[in-house]
Amino acid sequence: LAAANQTHEPLFWVGACTVACVLLWLLYRLLSGFRIWVLGNGSLLTPRLGKWAVVTGATDGIGKSYAEELARRGFALMLISRSQDKLDDVAKLLEEQYKVETKTIAVDFGKADIYGTIEEGLSGLEIGVLVNNVGVSYPYPEYYLHIPNLDNFITNMINVNMTSVCQVRSKGVILNISSASGMYPVPLLTVYSPSVFKGAFLKCSNAVCIFYVCK
C-alpha cells in the first residue's frame, strides 16, 4: 500500500498543478474580458486627446456608429468615405444631433492616388483619434480562380482593407477595425479573409505603437 501511494503521489501533484494552471488561465481570461468589455477605457477617449476624430468608412454600419459615439463625446469629426452624398447626410445628422463641427473627404480607398487628397484634408487638424474602419468584401461568394478581373480585384481589396493614412499626435488613439473572417479560413471569400487577417492587423498595430511610443 505504501509503495502504491508513493507511485501515485507524483501523479497527484502533476494533476493538481495541471488543474491549477488551467484554473489560473481561465481566471486570467475572465478578468481580461471583464476589464475590456465591462470596465473598458472609454473614459480616456475624450477631446483632450485632440479636437478631431477621423473615421474612415463613416457612412454606414460600424463606421457610422463610431462617428456618432465620438460626436456624443464631443469630438469634431472628419468623415472619410466614397460617397459624398452619404457623407453629407451623416455630417448633417451629427451636426444637428450633437452640435459638433464636421468635415468630409470623399475618396475611393480602392485607388492608390488618394493619399495626397487625404493628407491635404487633414493638414492642420489636431487629430486625437483615428478609426481605421474602411473595408470591402466580395459582391458575392465565388471560387478563387473564377473571380472576374482577379489581379485588379486583389489589389483593390488589399488597398481598401489594409492601407490607410493619418498622422496622430503622440497622445492620440488609433482603432483598427478587423473582421472575424480573418480568424478562420473562409471558403469562397479567399481574398477577403487574409486581407482582414486578425494577426496581421494586431502585429501592425503593435509595431506602430512601439515605433511611435517615444515620438
Sine and cosine of phi, psi and omega as CSV:
sin_phi,cos_phi,sin_psi,cos_psi,sin_omega,cos_omega
0.00,0.00,-0.69,0.73,0.02,-1.00
-0.89,0.46,-0.64,0.77,0.01,-1.00
-0.90,0.43,-0.62,0.78,0.02,-1.00
-0.91,0.42,-0.65,0.76,0.02,-1.00
-0.89,0.45,-0.65,0.76,0.02,-1.00
-0.90,0.43,-0.56,0.83,0.02,-1.00
-0.94,0.34,-0.64,0.77,-0.07,-1.00
-0.99,0.17,-0.40,0.91,-0.08,-1.00
-0.86,0.51,-0.72,0.69,0.05,-1.00
-0.87,0.50,-0.62,0.78,0.03,-1.00
-0.90,0.43,-0.61,0.79,0.04,-1.00
-0.86,0.50,-0.72,0.69,-0.04,-1.00
-0.94,0.35,-0.57,0.82,0.09,-1.00
-0.88,0.48,-0.72,0.70,0.02,-1.00
-0.90,0.43,-0.67,0.74,0.00,-1.00
-0.89,0.46,-0.68,0.73,0.02,-1.00
-0.91,0.42,-0.63,0.78,0.02,-1.00
-0.89,0.45,-0.74,0.68,0.01,-1.00
-0.88,0.47,-0.67,0.74,0.01,-1.00
-0.89,0.46,-0.67,0.74,0.01,-1.00
-0.89,0.45,-0.68,0.73,0.01,-1.00
-0.90,0.44,-0.70,0.72,0.01,-1.00
-0.90,0.44,-0.65,0.76,0.04,-1.00
-0.90,0.43,-0.63,0.77,0.03,-1.00
-0.90,0.44,-0.71,0.70,0.02,-1.00
-0.88,0.47,-0.66,0.75,0.02,-1.00
-0.89,0.47,-0.68,0.73,0.03,-1.00
-0.87,0.49,-0.70,0.71,0.00,-1.00
-0.90,0.43,-0.65,0.76,0.01,-1.00
-0.90,0.43,-0.71,0.71,0.01,-1.00
-0.91,0.41,-0.63,0.78,0.04,-1.00
-0.90,0.44,-0.70,0.72,0.03,-1.00
-0.89,0.46,-0.66,0.75,0.03,-1.00
-0.90,0.44,-0.68,0.73,-0.01,-1.00
-0.90,0.44,-0.66,0.75,-0.08,-1.00
-0.98,0.22,-0.76,0.65,-0.18,-0.98
-1.00,-0.02,-0.36,0.93,-0.01,-1.00
-0.96,-0.27,-0.84,0.54,0.00,-1.00
-0.96,0.27,-0.77,0.63,0.01,-1.00
0.87,0.49,-0.13,-0.99,0.10,-0.99
-0.73,-0.68,0.52,0.85,-0.03,-1.00
-0.87,0.49,-0.45,0.89,-0.01,-1.00
-0.92,0.40,-0.33,0.94,0.01,-1.00
-0.99,0.15,-0.28,0.96,-0.09,-1.00
-1.00,0.01,0.99,0.10,-0.03,-1.00
-0.73,-0.68,0.26,-0.97,0.03,-1.00
-0.88,0.48,-0.11,0.99,0.11,-0.99
-0.89,0.46,-0.39,0.92,0.07,-1.00
-0.94,0.35,-0.44,0.90,-0.09,-1.00
0.42,-0.91,0.55,-0.83,-0.12,-0.99
-0.88,0.47,-0.60,0.80,-0.19,-0.98
-0.97,-0.25,0.60,-0.80,0.20,-0.98
-0.90,-0.44,0.70,-0.72,0.01,-1.00
-0.95,-0.32,0.80,-0.60,0.00,-1.00
-0.81,-0.58,0.87,-0.50,0.09,-1.00
-1.00,-0.05,0.51,-0.86,-0.09,-1.00
0.89,0.46,0.72,0.70,-0.23,-0.97
-1.00,-0.02,0.02,1.00,-0.15,-0.99
-1.00,-0.07,-0.22,0.97,-0.05,-1.00
-0.56,-0.83,0.31,-0.95,0.23,-0.97
0.81,0.58,-0.75,-0.66,-0.09,-1.00
-0.87,0.49,-0.71,0.71,-0.02,-1.00
-0.87,0.49,-0.68,0.74,0.02,-1.00
-0.91,0.42,-0.65,0.76,0.02,-1.00
-0.89,0.45,-0.67,0.75,0.07,-1.00
-0.88,0.47,-0.68,0.73,0.00,-1.00
-0.87,0.49,-0.68,0.73,0.00,-1.00
-0.90,0.43,-0.68,0.73,-0.01,-1.00
-0.92,0.39,-0.66,0.75,0.02,-1.00
-0.91,0.41,-0.61,0.79,0.07,-1.00
-0.90,0.43,-0.65,0.76,0.03,-1.00
-0.87,0.49,-0.53,0.85,0.01,-1.00
-0.99,0.14,-0.06,1.00,0.11,-0.99
0.97,-0.22,0.08,1.00,0.03,-1.00
-0.97,0.25,0.59,-0.81,0.31,-0.95
-0.97,0.24,0.55,-0.83,-0.15,-0.99
-0.90,-0.44,0.76,-0.65,0.24,-0.97
-0.97,-0.23,0.92,-0.39,-0.07,-1.00
-0.98,-0.20,0.79,-0.62,-0.01,-1.00
-0.82,-0.58,0.83,-0.55,0.04,-1.00
-0.30,-0.95,-0.13,-0.99,-0.13,-0.99
-1.00,0.03,-0.63,0.78,-0.12,-0.99
-1.00,-0.09,0.89,-0.46,0.01,-1.00
-0.91,0.42,-0.59,0.81,0.01,-1.00
-0.89,0.46,-0.71,0.70,0.03,-1.00
-0.92,0.40,-0.63,0.78,0.05,-1.00
-0.86,0.50,-0.69,0.72,0.00,-1.00
-0.89,0.46,-0.64,0.77,0.00,-1.00
-0.90,0.44,-0.71,0.70,-0.01,-1.00
-0.92,0.39,-0.67,0.74,0.01,-1.00
-0.87,0.49,-0.69,0.73,0.02,-1.00
-0.89,0.46,-0.67,0.74,0.02,-1.00
-0.87,0.49,-0.72,0.69,-0.03,-1.00
-0.92,0.40,-0.66,0.75,0.00,-1.00
-0.90,0.43,-0.67,0.74,-0.04,-1.00
-0.96,0.28,-0.64,0.77,-0.11,-0.99
-0.99,0.12,-0.58,0.82,-0.12,-0.99
-0.89,-0.46,-0.05,1.00,0.06,-1.00
0.84,0.54,0.72,0.69,0.01,-1.00
-0.89,-0.46,0.34,-0.94,0.05,-1.00
-0.99,0.15,0.62,-0.79,0.03,-1.00
-0.72,-0.69,0.46,-0.89,0.17,-0.99
-0.69,-0.72,0.36,-0.93,-0.01,-1.00
-0.71,-0.70,0.49,-0.87,0.15,-0.99
-0.72,-0.69,0.87,-0.50,0.00,-1.00
-0.99,-0.15,0.94,-0.33,0.02,-1.00
-0.60,-0.80,0.41,-0.91,0.06,-1.00
-0.98,-0.21,0.94,-0.35,-0.06,-1.00
-0.92,0.38,-0.15,0.99,0.09,-1.00
-0.96,0.26,-0.20,0.98,0.00,-1.00
-0.98,-0.19,0.50,-0.87,-0.09,-1.00
-1.00,-0.02,-0.14,0.99,-0.12,-0.99
-0.97,-0.23,0.39,0.92,-0.12,-0.99
-1.00,-0.06,-0.24,0.97,-0.23,-0.97
-0.96,0.27,-0.42,0.91,0.13,-0.99
-0.90,0.43,-0.65,0.76,0.05,-1.00
-0.89,0.45,-0.69,0.73,0.01,-1.00
-0.91,0.42,-0.71,0.71,-0.01,-1.00
-0.87,0.49,-0.65,0.76,0.03,-1.00
-0.91,0.42,-0.65,0.76,0.00,-1.00
-0.93,0.38,-0.50,0.87,-0.02,-1.00
-1.00,0.01,-0.19,0.98,-0.08,-1.00
-0.85,0.53,0.76,-0.64,0.07,-1.00
1.00,0.08,-0.09,1.00,-0.01,-1.00
-1.00,0.06,0.64,-0.77,0.08,-1.00
-1.00,0.08,1.00,-0.03,-0.15,-0.99
-1.00,-0.03,0.82,-0.58,0.02,-1.00
-0.96,-0.29,-0.45,0.89,-0.08,-1.00
-0.65,-0.76,0.71,-0.70,0.18,-0.98
-0.87,-0.49,0.83,-0.56,0.13,-0.99
-0.96,-0.27,0.96,-0.27,-0.05,-1.00
-1.00,-0.01,1.00,0.07,-0.18,-0.98
-0.93,-0.37,-0.31,0.95,-0.13,-0.99
-0.85,0.53,0.67,-0.74,0.00,-1.00
-0.31,-0.95,0.27,-0.96,0.01,-1.00
-0.53,-0.85,0.54,-0.84,0.04,-1.00
-0.79,-0.62,-0.22,-0.98,0.00,-1.00
-0.95,0.32,0.51,-0.86,0.19,-0.98
-0.93,0.37,-0.45,0.89,0.07,-1.00
-0.32,-0.95,0.47,-0.88,0.03,-1.00
-0.88,0.48,0.62,-0.79,-0.06,-1.00
-0.42,-0.91,0.50,-0.87,0.12,-0.99
-0.90,0.44,0.58,-0.82,-0.13,-0.99
-0.78,0.62,-0.78,0.63,-0.09,-1.00
-0.98,0.20,-0.10,1.00,0.02,-1.00
-0.99,-0.15,0.01,1.00,0.00,-1.00
-0.93,0.37,0.82,-0.57,0.01,-1.00
-0.89,0.46,0.66,-0.75,0.06,-1.00
0.79,0.61,0.82,0.57,-0.21,-0.98
-0.84,0.54,-0.72,0.69,-0.07,-1.00
-0.87,0.50,-0.74,0.68,0.02,-1.00
-0.92,0.39,-0.57,0.82,0.00,-1.00
-0.90,0.44,-0.69,0.73,0.01,-1.00
-0.90,0.44,-0.72,0.69,0.01,-1.00
-0.87,0.50,-0.70,0.72,-0.01,-1.00
-0.89,0.46,-0.70,0.72,-0.05,-1.00
-0.92,0.40,-0.64,0.77,0.03,-1.00
-0.92,0.39,-0.66,0.75,0.03,-1.00
-0.86,0.52,-0.68,0.73,-0.07,-1.00
-0.97,0.25,-0.74,0.68,-0.17,-0.99
-0.99,0.11,-0.35,0.94,-0.13,-0.99
-0.84,-0.54,-0.05,1.00,-0.11,-0.99
-0.81,-0.59,0.72,-0.69,0.18,-0.98
-0.37,-0.93,0.15,-0.99,-0.05,-1.00
-0.62,-0.78,0.64,-0.77,0.10,-1.00
-0.11,-0.99,0.61,-0.79,0.11,-0.99
-0.97,-0.24,0.89,-0.45,-0.02,-1.00
-0.94,-0.35,0.64,-0.77,0.00,-1.00
-0.91,0.42,0.26,-0.97,-0.17,-0.99
-0.86,0.51,-0.42,0.91,0.00,-1.00
-0.97,-0.25,0.31,0.95,-0.02,-1.00
-0.99,0.11,0.03,-1.00,-0.05,-1.00
-0.78,-0.62,0.71,-0.70,0.12,-0.99
-0.91,-0.42,0.83,-0.56,0.04,-1.00
-0.94,-0.35,0.94,-0.34,0.04,-1.00
-1.00,-0.07,0.87,-0.49,-0.02,-1.00
-1.00,-0.09,0.82,-0.57,0.03,-1.00
-0.91,-0.42,-0.39,-0.92,-0.04,-1.00
-0.59,-0.81,0.52,-0.86,0.09,-1.00
-0.89,0.46,-0.35,0.94,0.04,-1.00
-0.90,0.43,-0.33,0.94,0.03,-1.00
-0.99,0.11,-0.02,1.00,-0.04,-1.00
-1.00,-0.07,-0.36,0.93,-0.08,-1.00
-0.65,-0.76,0.38,-0.93,0.14,-0.99
-0.88,0.47,0.71,-0.70,-0.01,-1.00
-0.84,-0.54,0.99,-0.15,0.02,-1.00
-0.84,0.54,0.61,-0.80,0.01,-1.00
0.95,0.31,0.02,1.00,0.16,-0.99
-0.78,-0.62,0.72,0.70,-0.20,-0.98
-0.88,0.47,-0.56,0.83,-0.01,-1.00
-0.99,0.10,-0.64,0.77,-0.05,-1.00
-0.89,0.46,-0.71,0.70,-0.10,-0.99
-0.84,0.55,-0.78,0.62,0.03,-1.00
-0.94,0.33,-0.39,0.92,-0.01,-1.00
-0.95,0.31,-0.30,0.95,0.08,-1.00
-0.89,-0.46,0.44,0.90,-0.04,-1.00
-0.81,0.59,0.86,-0.52,-0.07,-1.00
-0.84,0.54,-0.68,0.74,-0.02,-1.00
-0.88,0.47,-0.65,0.76,0.00,-1.00
-0.90,0.43,-0.70,0.71,0.02,-1.00
-0.90,0.44,-0.65,0.76,-0.02,-1.00
-0.91,0.42,-0.73,0.69,-0.01,-1.00
-0.91,0.42,-0.64,0.77,0.04,-1.00
-0.88,0.47,-0.71,0.70,0.01,-1.00
-0.88,0.47,-0.69,0.72,0.01,-1.00
-0.90,0.44,-0.65,0.76,-0.01,-1.00
-0.90,0.43,-0.69,0.73,0.04,-1.00
-0.88,0.47,-0.66,0.75,0.01,-1.00
-0.87,0.50,-0.73,0.68,-0.02,-1.00
-0.90,0.43,-0.67,0.74,-0.07,-1.00
-0.92,0.40,-0.64,0.77,-0.12,-0.99
-0.99,-0.15,-0.01,1.00,-0.07,-1.00
-0.88,0.48,-0.47,0.88,-0.02,-1.00
-0.98,-0.20,0.10,0.99,-0.05,-1.00
-0.99,0.12,0.00,0.00,0.00,0.00
